[in-house]
Every structure is written in structure tokens, then in C-alpha cells.
Amino acid sequence: MSDIDRKRRQRLVIGLLLTTLLLAGAGLAAGSEGWSLFGLAQTWSGPDGALIIGQIRAPRTLGAWLTGALLGVAGATAQGLFRNPLADPYLLGSASGASLGVVLVLAAGVLGGHAISPATAGALARLGLVSAAFAGALLGVLLTLTLARGAQQTTRLLLAGVVVGVVLSALSDLVTTAAPDALRGKQAFLLGSTGFLGWSSCVALAIGFAVTLPLNWRLARALDALTLGVDSAHSLGLALPRVRLALIAALALATGLAVSQAGLIAFVGLVSPHLVRRFAPAPHGFTLVASAATGGTLLLMADVLARTLIAPQEVPVGALTALLGGGYLIWLLHRRRNA
């Protein structure tokens, strides 16, 4: 590694660390009246300061960073696995599967007094939207793997993911047609929100992050080999089917956890690896870790903006990340075309 590359990576790491610390402070200071350090001190000294900051703002801030980190590492994994810079974490049907799970639970709750017994409706309510979204995301990935007959061919996986996504989205639309009251809940899920993240959510996200990041980092050399082509990877002695299955399992776990806790957050998983490669090109070992940190920083920034732009109301954080991420990609395409 040259001195220039080392300095670029050091600058990126320092910049992400400082930005994350500043945004974490802003997240603690962002309230119903907007962002204010004076308001933070006043809230902390008030009778409900420990509750507001310790039980609402702090877990939301940490949960937003962890959710973005999971999406960032999942996006870097997907782009390395499929050798496609436009790959994102939702490519294998996890988004449509999670949406279908949420819609089924909402529809069952709406129809609970009419089509099913109260006991069954209560059981579905206890299941919760979080569990339904996580189970739906994993189901979407499993259906994709089944349709693709394993993970031997990435092209077949991509096509299977598209087909599964279309079919599950159509089923979700049919369910909302039968139970129109579930459409509002589905829309809220599709827009994404960090407003319901608590300490229990942070624990689940942290466990998933602690499992997926080391697994992906351990397989980073396999991703580096895949960039040279499938034949080159075979010649290096890699068992590609097992490597792909392990990467897809980590990708599904990271995406399923993030989606189940915060809904569909657009563009974070797609943009994070692009930013890392733009400012500090490196092998996948560094790219995966840096993409996780970049994803966490991006979603934390979007969360703070969502809380403060039109306070006391909130902007859907998923819509905000879509605007910011889409705007960045449009600017990048325009710059490359002019170059």
C-alpha cells in the first residue's frame, strides 16, 4: 500500500469518526423544537430529562447508526458478490418479503374481529410487525435461492431476486386490496422510520452487526478474488458455492434486521460503498468496514435532519435518504458524463 493510499484511508477514518461524534451530539440535542444545545441542557436538567434523553433520544441515535451500518456493510457485500456497483441490499427479495410480512400482520389485525377468532388476532398482535418484517425478509431471500437453485450463478440469482420481488409485491398489493386499512401501515413501513427504535432494538441490531461484519470481513479476500472473475477465483482454490452462500446469509441477516427495525431505508446501502471507493479506494477488507461506518453516519445524519427540518413534525427518514442518495448519484453521473 502506497503512502498516498494510506493517508487517504486515514483521512476517511478520522473524518467518519469526527462526523459521527458530532452527529451523535446533534441526535441527543434534536427535539420537538428542533436542534439546540441550550435545549439539550434545559431538557437534561428538567424532571423528565433522564427519560427523554436516556430512553428516547439516545437509543434512537444509536439505533439509527447501527441500522445504517448494517445497510452499509450489506451494500458493500452485495456489490462485491455480484460485481455490480448498482447492487443494493434489497436485491434478493428481502424488501418485498418484509413488506408482505408487515402487510399480512396489519391485515390480520384489521380483519381480526371479522374473519379470524380474537385468540388468533391476539397471537398475531404478539408476533409483532418487527418479527413479521424479519421473517418476510428471510423468506424472500430463501425463495430467491430456491428459484435460482442455489448460489452457483450470480446472473440466475439476480433474475430470481427480480422475479421474487415482483411476485411478493403483487401479493402485498392484493392483501391491501382486501384490507384497505392496512395500506397506511404499509406506506409508513415503505417510507422508513427511526422513531420507534429503543434499547431492545439497539441490542438486536448490535448483535446482528457483531455477527455479520466479522463474517463478511473474513470473506473479504474471496470478494477480492471475485473481482478478477469467476475463473480466476476458481483457479485460486475458492469453493465459490459455499462462499456465496455464506455471503448471502450474512447479507440476508444484516438486511432483515435493518428492515425489521426501521422499515425500508433507501439508497444508504447503495451509496455508502460508492463514497468509500471515491475517497479511499481499497480492497474489500477495508471497504466493508468503512462502508459500515459510512452507512451509519449517513443514516444518523438523515435522522437528525428528519427530526429538525420541520420540527415538531418529522420527515420520513427513508424519503430523505432517497432524496439525498438519489441526488448524489445524479450528480456523480453528470460529472462522469462531462468528464
Disulfide bonds with the S-S distance in Angstrom:
none
